[in-house]
Amino acid sequence: MNIAALTATEHWDSQSGIAKGPVTIARQRRTYFAYALMVLLGALPALLSASSAWQAAGLGLWLPGAGFLAVGGWASLLFPVGMILFVASLVAWFWAGAVIAPVIVWLGLAALAGGMAGESVWSGGPVIAALSMAGIGLAFRARTQRQRREGWARASARKDFVPASLAEVRVQTAHEPDPDTREMGPEEMAALRYLLDRSLQPIEEWGGFDVIDQFQPAALRYQINHMGFALGVAQCAYLPSFHGYLGQAQRNLIDKYLLPKVWDYWVLESCWGKLNFTNWDPADRDNIMLTGWLGMHVGQYMLNSGDRRYLEPGSLTFRLNDRKAWKHDFNTMCGSVSSNYDTAEFGLFACEPNWLYPICNHYGMGALAVQDAVCGTGNLPRYLPGWFRQTKAEFTDESGSIIGLRSQHTGLPVPFPVGEAGYAPFQNIFAPDSARLLWSVARKEIAPAIHDGPDGKPRIPLPGKGLDTGNYKPGHTTAFAAILVGAREFGDDRIAEAAQNSLDADCGRDVTDGVRRYTKGSNDANVYAALGQFMRTGDFRRSFAIGPTASCLTGPVLEEASYPDVLVARAWSDGTGLDLVLHPGRGAGVQSIGLARLTPGATYQVTGAQEAEFTTTADGTAKLSIPLSGRTEVKIARG
């Protein structure tokens, strides 16, 4: 059932005692059975009086490195070392989908212990191993019980405040900005220039990007996609009748994404996560962190620009080398998402081999939603009911929150912070009622942290040093930006103001040559801060699910302008004329702009240009000379 079909109170009532769905229960039982079988097999050598080597190796099946306890002596000290190595292998499994790493480490340690065994085993080894197993099991049990109690307490508190909060969110989101009158101010233009400087550079250059690893949140693909989302929102909200360098910037990002540097991580993950050494098609099985994210990105560009080039077969070709390439397009990208959903036992499918992230699956459903908007497909009625049903059953904890990460193979949950504030803007694309419910929780749980700063303005003093997921360094830039995006999308002005003030005061705000950035934040954090700067109520949803007004997609457009000489703050068409607001980017002077999609051979009147009147060419284009010296309005109308 879609949780949007429940009242707020019914939703929190329905969560009492829920933390495991039928698929999760089955996978966890299988995991526990497999472990019990390993313990039994590990005990057999001792029960059968086998050699000391076999007994040490057998004990090594109880816990990673436990076989060294059977060896005895100084080798017993290798037991904690083995446990540390195993934890490191779990990190490798999580970090890069290396499913084989824990298996190799665990069995390798058991084999090594068997090879080190002498003529007899230390009798205390099995006792210490058994006590260690019991201690670890009890510790995990106590942690789980504590989390369940805390979850029930949060659910009870939410049940009390959500109905009133949800009513407030509904009022806030009912008022959206008028698309016909929107214009970027100085802050928006400074944020836009941060994005343009990076996306307009040559395709194979990475100036301003964080190049660290291609497996986790700092990966280039996430920076590219989020940059595309921000440019798409800017186009839909402020510049729907501007192509020029704004369109080029978005296409550049898509071209960057197709470089092997960005996506060839999937070659490694296919090998060590799926034992697949031949088919490395990044848009085949799993990998929603590529198909869902890129599907949203490409679809948003097409929806807001009217450019349909990525519907052409092979327009999104992933070329690894001269011998291997996989040809895709927007529809095959989204087709991969839908086909994976068709066979997903959990209802959600994986990023890295084994790891199921609900946040990535929000991007996947977002890709299907924008495909509906661009192509008229019927994805949402087909997939959304089951998606919500499975998300509620398999990925909802006792508090009613979405579980951040679950292991597909074992069914076990893993802490991964996203929270209602992170899910809500994405869910607003395809399920606005449910998204408002999420935000009604987020806003009330954020509100107690808001306090007035020394300047009397509201701020959000977050605890600790924080973590910037875009570069793995301490800092709160990512957190403030994420709160800002959520607050803007749902019209929560006080929270948005507090988040923006916190960014400006605490994150190293710098404006140089008209470009704004936060020096204490990663590129991805800066991109998200720019997205929040552009957004107002419902902007994120509109840019993926609705797009600009029809008049902007058919009327005249600003086709050519020089960046950064000409900064475009507004570009909007009523279907016959064109309204522009332009600013100089590098000083006052006369700049040439090019117009397109005009009526061929027609006469137009102009204000704000050196020409008062012009006649279009046979292909419906024209050039104008614009004296720029500050904010300049240019209006073009049929004569």
Secondary structure as UniProt FT lines:
FT   HELIX           3..5
FT   HELIX           8..14
FT   TURN            15..17
FT   HELIX           22..47
FT   TURN            48..49
FT   HELIX           52..59
FT   TURN            60..62
FT   TURN            64..66
FT   HELIX           67..71
FT   HELIX           73..77
FT   HELIX           78..96
FT   HELIX           100..116
FT   HELIX           124..173
FT   TURN            179..180
FT   HELIX           186..199
FT   TURN            203..204
FT   TURN            207..208
FT   TURN            217..218
FT   HELIX           220..237
FT   TURN            240..241
FT   HELIX           244..257
FT   HELIX           260..263
FT   HELIX           265..274
FT   TURN            282..283
FT   HELIX           288..305
FT   HELIX           309..311
FT   TURN            313..314
FT   STRAND          316..319
FT   STRAND          325..328
FT   HELIX           330..343
FT   TURN            345..346
FT   TURN            353..354
FT   STRAND          355..356
FT   HELIX           358..375
FT   HELIX           379..394
FT   TURN            398..399
FT   STRAND          406..407
FT   TURN            408..410
FT   HELIX           419..430
FT   HELIX           432..446
FT   HELIX           447..449
FT   STRAND          451..452
FT   TURN            454..455
FT   STRAND          458..459
FT   TURN            469..472
FT   HELIX           477..489
FT   TURN            490..491
FT   HELIX           493..506
FT   TURN            507..508
FT   STRAND          509..512
FT   TURN            513..514
FT   STRAND          515..518
FT   TURN            519..520
FT   HELIX           523..534
FT   TURN            537..538
FT   HELIX           539..545
FT   HELIX           550..554
FT   STRAND          557..560
FT   TURN            563..565
FT   STRAND          566..573
FT   STRAND          578..584
FT   STRAND          589..596
FT   TURN            600..601
FT   STRAND          603..607
FT   STRAND          613..615
FT   TURN            618..619
FT   STRAND          622..628
FT   STRAND          632..638
//
